[in-house]
Amino acid sequence: MQHRDPPTTQPSAASTADGCTPTTCLLCGSADYRLLHSYDGPDAYERAVGVGAPAGASYARAWVACAGCGFCYSRYARDPEILDRIYADAYRDRGAAWRQQSVEDTFRQVVALPPQQSESHARIAWIKGEIAGLRAGGLLDWPRPPYRLLDVGGATGVFAYLFQDAMWQAAVVDPSGAGAFIECDYGIPYTAAAFVPELFAQRFELIALVFVLEHLRRPHDLLDAAAATLAPGGLLYIEVPDAAAFGRKPADDDIFNSCHLWMFAPATLTRLLDQAGFEVCSLQRMQTLRGHFALRLLAQPRKDGRV
């Protein structure tokens, strides 16, 4: 499945004078925007991969809203590829400034939480409840279980571990090797690599992207890969930060950090999925137990093949 490219426009002089990228909106191609937040020095994530310009010295990063479609995105003057390696190295490094414990320690701590205190339990209950509703309504025609879940970007292992039951088997793929303990200690297949369909011989009834899309420079590519890896009638679960955070969170909140490239609202997330050949089955706006604003949805490749 190939995504439909958004319309293209020529960037205006104003959009390129500061040397920042991207120069046009990912969804509609407009070069016009309004400023939401701006920053005059690198944050901890950028410093971890060598973006070290002191405050005010040729550093630029800002959150903007597209004037054409309202999509919120980050514009920045750093090398667009420099943060790619953070996910294989520093992002989950116990020694990183933003980490107080290892991935394995985090796993043990989170799976020990009572269900009523666990965002993972709440997430899983929502997904399984929505799937049950879709099946009861005749909208899913799956064979008999066991069903297969692929958690993309789930190096902590929490979601995959808790999701498994008599009906579900789980696997994880993540660029970082930090989650290898999941396979060694708990028997959950773990692949330390960037996600591409060729990694897996089997297909999955459910693919989960839990706080993944906001990190990727080319989210359409990941959605194409997910579509190619889903079993017939399979579902894609997406959870992302909600653009409702603008105006509700301070500009220095971690939700606006340099690793996050996009902030979605229901309309813009639905538009991205439509461009990638998916239709939304269920969507919810929410505030998580930790106070974050988020969107979650289940989507399915369109059966008509329209792209």
PyMOL commands that set and color helices and strands:
alter all, ss='L'
color gray80, all
select helices_A, chain A and resi 13-16+44-48+84-87+90-92+103-111+115-117+119-136+158-163+181-186+197-199+213-215+219-229+243-245+254-256+266-275
alter helices_A, ss='H'
color red, helices_A
select strands_A, chain A and resi 33-39+61-66+72-76+147-152+168-174+190-192+204-210+230-241+262-263+278-287+293-301
alter strands_A, ss='S'
color yellow, strands_A
deselect
rebuild
show_as cartoon
